[in-house]
Structure formats: C-alpha cells, structure tokens
Amino acid sequence: MHRFKELEIWKRSRLFCAEIYSLTSKFPDSEKFGLTNQLRRASVSIPSNIAEGSSRKSNKDFSRFLEITLGSCYEIETQLLIAFDLNFISNEELNKLSTDLESIIKMTSKFKSTLK
C-alpha cells in the first residue's frame, strides 16, 4: 500500500482539479450540465483514482487505477480543446492547463511503470 497523500501526482492533481473548478465557474450557464460537469467530474476522478488505487494490496491493482487516471487525463485534454474551440477559454488558459496536465500524465506514466 502507498500513502497517497505523500504522492506528488496526487498533490498536483488536487491542485489541477481546483484550477478546473475555477476555470469552469466562468463557463456559460448553459454549459452547467455539459462541459462544466464533464470537466469537473473527470478532474475529480484523477486524484480520486490515485487515492483509491493506493489502497489496493497489489501493484497490479494500483496500476489499473493509474490507467483509469490516465484515461481521465486524456478525456480532460479533449474537453479543454473543445472548450477552446467554443471560445470558453483563451489560448493562454489552454496552454497553461495543457502543460499542467502533461506533467500529471508523465508523472503518472512513470510511476505506473515502477509498479510492475
């Protein structure tokens, strides 16, 4: 078992989640049940899956939760691009969040490779 609160990917993904909530609070009200909801749910699932996976007894199980985490990351990447296409976010916001997300993806992938 791993102590998820000590994992840098968990810490960063919590901060990223807060950034997504802040960003989506500025989306149009008509998106409350659309992109806003989708982005928030996917961002919450990143630290949540890291935490849940860390409680598993085997590295194989934890690795599976990290795969789900990566899936959520790519889901967010797509949704951010759609938000940009719809002019809900600026190029600057997209670039900053994409950089943060890429860092989380790389850290998660590297950590996952150590669990084998």
SENU-672093 format. One record per residue: residue in three letters; x, y, z of N, C-alpha, C in turn. Coordinates in steps of 0.2 Angstrom, whole numbers, plus 5000, padded with zeros to 4 digits. Layout:
N
ALAXYZXYZXYZ/...
This chain:
116
MET500449945000500050005000500450065000/HIS500250114997500550184996500250235000/ARG500550285003500250335006500050395001/PHE499450394998499350434993499450514994/LYS499350535000499450605002500150625001/GLU500650575001501350595000501550584993/LEU501150564989501250564981501250624978/GLU501750644975501750714971501150714966/ILE501050664962500550664957499850674960/TRP499750654966499150664970499050734972/LYS499550764974499550834976499450884970/ARG499850864965499750904959499050904956/SER498850844956498150834953497550864957/ARG497650864963497250904968497250984966/LEU497851004965497851074963497551084956/PHE497751044951497451044945496651044945/CYS496351004949495650994950495351064952/ALA495751094957495451164959495551214953/GLU496051214949496051254943495551244938/ILE495351184937494751164933494151194936/TYR494051184942493451214945493351294944/SER493951324945493951394945493851414937/LEU494151384933494051394926493351384923/THR493051334925492351314923491851354926/SER492051394932491551434935491351494931/LYS491751504926491651564921491351544915/PHE491251474914490851454908490151474908/PRO489851484902489151504902488651454906/ASP488151484909487651444912487351384908/SER487351394902487051344898487551274898/GLU488151284900488651234900488651194907/LYS488251214911488251184918488151114918/PHE487751084914487751014913488050984907/GLY488451024904488851004898489650994900/LEU489951044897490751034898490951054905/THR490551094908490751114915490751044919/ASN490151014919490050954923490650894921/GLN490750894914491150844912491850854914/LEU492150914913492750934915492850924923/ARG492350944927492450944934492450864936/ARG492050824933492050754935492650724933/ALA492950734927493550704925494150724930/SER494150794931494650814935494650784943/VAL494050774945494050744952494250674952/SER494150644946494250574946495050554946/ILE495450604944496150594944496450584951/PRO496350634956496650624962496250564966/SER495650554964495250504967495450434965/ASN495650424959495850364957496550344960/ILE496950394960497650384963497550364970/ALA497050394974496950384981496650314982/GLU496150294978495850234978496350174976/GLY496750184971497250134969497750124974/SER497950174978498450164983498250124988/SER497650114989497350074995497349994993/ARG497449984987497449914984498049874987/LYS498049814988498549774991499049754986/SER498949754979499449734974499649794970/ASN500249794967500449844962500049844956/LYS499849774954499449764948498749804949/ASP498449804954497849834955497949914955/PHE498449934959498550004959498750034951/SER499049994948499250004941498650014937/ARG498149974938497449984934497150044936/PHE497150064942496850134944497250194941/LEU497950184940498350234936498150234929/GLU497950184926497750184919497050224918/ILE496650214923496050254923496150324924/THR496650344928496850404929497050444923/LEU497550404919497750424913497150434908/GLY496650394908496150404904495750464905/SER495650484911495350544913495750604911/CYS496450604911496850654909496750664901/TYR496750614897496550624890495850644889/GLU495450624893494750654892494750734893/ILE495050754899495150824900495450864894/GLU496050834892496350864886495850874880/THR495450824879495050834873494450894875/GLN494250884881493750934883493951004883/LEU494651014885494951084885494951104878/LEU495151064874495151084867494451104864/ILE493951074866493351084864493151154867/ALA493251164873493151224877493451284873/PHE494051274871494451324867494151334860/ASP493951284857493551294850492951334851/LEU492551324857491951364858492051434861/ASN492751454862492951514865492751524872/PHE492751464876492551474883493251484887/ILE493751464884494451484887494951514882/SER495351544884495851584880496451534878/ASN496851554873497451514871497951504877/GLU497951564881498451564887498151514892/GLU497551514893497251464898497351394896/LEU497251384890497351314887498051294887/ASN498551334886499251314886499451304893/LYS499251344898499451334905499151264907/LEU498451254906498151194909498451134905/SER498651134899498851084895499551064897/THR499951114899500651104902500551064909/ASP500151094913500051064920499750984919/LEU499350974914499050914913499650864910/GLU500050884906500550844903501050824908/SER501150874913501550854919501250794923/ILE500650804924500250744928500350684924/ILE500250684917500250624913500950594913/LYS501450634913502150604913502250574920/MET502150604925502250584932501850514933/THR501250514931500850454932501150394928/SER501250414922501550354917502250334920/LYS502650374923503250354925503150314932/PHE502750334936502550304942502250234941/LYS501850234936501550164934502050114932/SER502550144928503050094926503450064931/THR503450094937503850074943503450024947/LEU502850014945502449964949502449894947/LYS502749884941502749814938503249764942/
